[in-house]
């Protein structure tokens, strides 16, 4: 059985449970930070992340001054990018390389 459909179902369920409440709070804090000139606009980082890692954005968080963007790439792997919200600099890139079954 292919892993991708299962991953999509799990990712969708997690996103449905986690994102709506947090998204409202994160969105508000991000907008306020951008308005005050403290944060770079999330849209700019999302466009960059999606250009470099085509796929479906699963989750976006603002946590301790860092934007965390999780993308299900077209190759079926999940990538998590962490950006400094103040400078827009990429701090960390993690790729879920689930090759444990090989």
C-alpha positions as a printed NumPy array, in Angstrom:
array([[ 0.   ,  0.   ,  0.   ],
       [ 1.46 ,  3.428, -0.93 ],
       [ 2.513,  5.672,  1.931],
       [ 1.395,  8.926,  0.308],
       [-2.406,  8.541,  0.698],
       [-2.008,  7.589,  4.36 ],
       [ 0.282, 10.566,  4.922],
       [-2.263, 12.865,  3.281],
       [-5.063, 11.592,  5.512],
       [-2.949, 11.948,  8.651],
       [-1.66 , 15.393,  7.647],
       [-5.212, 16.531,  6.867],
       [-6.519, 15.291, 10.193],
       [-3.698, 16.949, 12.126],
       [-4.145, 20.189, 10.223],
       [-7.881, 20.15 , 10.82 ],
       [-7.381, 19.708, 14.554],
       [-4.463, 22.06 , 15.061],
       [-4.438, 24.945, 12.627],
       [-7.734, 26.875, 13.014],
       [-7.373, 28.081, 16.611],
       [-3.661, 28.632, 16.422],
       [-3.896, 30.192, 12.96 ],
       [-6.134, 32.966, 14.289],
       [-3.734, 33.817, 17.112],
       [-0.617, 33.432, 14.942],
       [-2.178, 35.527, 12.171],
       [-3.038, 38.303, 14.582],
       [ 0.445, 38.318, 16.13 ],
       [ 2.095, 38.206, 12.704],
       [-0.016, 41.101, 11.374],
       [ 0.732, 43.165, 14.482],
       [ 4.455, 42.407, 14.198],
       [ 4.504, 43.399, 10.521],
       [ 2.517, 46.565, 11.269],
       [ 5.037, 47.546, 13.951],
       [ 7.924, 46.802, 11.577],
       [ 9.199, 43.95 , 13.771],
       [ 8.451, 41.027, 11.406],
       [ 8.79 , 40.478,  7.687],
       [ 5.496, 39.67 ,  5.967],
       [ 4.683, 35.975,  6.121],
       [ 3.438, 36.083,  2.516],
       [ 6.986, 36.787,  1.314],
       [ 8.382, 33.77 ,  3.15 ],
       [ 5.502, 31.53 ,  2.084],
       [ 6.071, 32.44 , -1.573],
       [ 9.778, 31.657, -1.205],
       [ 9.116, 28.358,  0.607],
       [ 6.562, 27.227, -1.992],
       [ 8.858, 28.197, -4.87 ],
       [11.754, 26.205, -3.396],
       [ 9.583, 23.277, -2.184],
       [ 6.518, 22.904, -4.44 ],
       [ 3.662, 21.121, -2.749],
       [ 0.871, 21.687, -0.254],
       [ 1.337, 23.918,  2.779],
       [ 0.181, 21.874,  5.749],
       [ 0.868, 24.209,  8.635],
       [ 2.182, 27.673,  9.416],
       [ 3.024, 28.794, 12.928],
       [ 4.538, 31.816, 14.592],
       [ 6.456, 30.635, 17.637],
       [ 8.952, 32.667, 19.685],
       [ 9.73 , 35.048, 16.831],
       [10.076, 32.266, 14.265],
       [ 7.803, 31.339, 11.391],
       [ 7.528, 27.575, 10.971],
       [ 6.211, 26.414,  7.601],
       [ 5.449, 22.758,  6.949],
       [ 4.989, 21.612,  3.342],
       [ 4.03 , 18.251,  1.869],
       [ 6.256, 18.272, -1.191],
       [ 5.286, 16.833, -4.549],
       [ 7.693, 13.929, -3.914],
       [ 5.646, 12.929, -0.842],
       [ 8.16 , 14.077,  1.753],
       [ 7.334, 16.667,  4.39 ],
       [ 9.675, 19.599,  4.781],
       [ 9.672, 21.971,  7.751],
       [11.274, 25.354,  7.279],
       [11.999, 27.682, 10.169],
       [12.554, 31.372,  9.429],
       [13.515, 34.227, 11.709],
       [10.375, 36.381, 11.695],
       [12.417, 39.566, 12.138],
       [14.946, 39.117,  9.337],
       [13.336, 36.455,  7.143],
       [16.54 , 34.408,  7.311],
       [16.161, 30.629,  6.986],
       [17.24 , 29.139, 10.309],
       [16.52 , 25.459,  9.802],
       [15.324, 23.053,  7.142],
       [14.167, 19.574,  8.089],
       [13.067, 16.986,  5.547],
       [11.133, 13.958,  6.763],
       [13.01 , 11.206,  4.991],
       [10.86 ,  8.252,  6.043],
       [13.02 ,  5.441,  4.634],
       [12.71 ,  3.185,  7.685],
       [10.837,  0.51 ,  5.689],
       [13.651, -0.155,  3.168]])
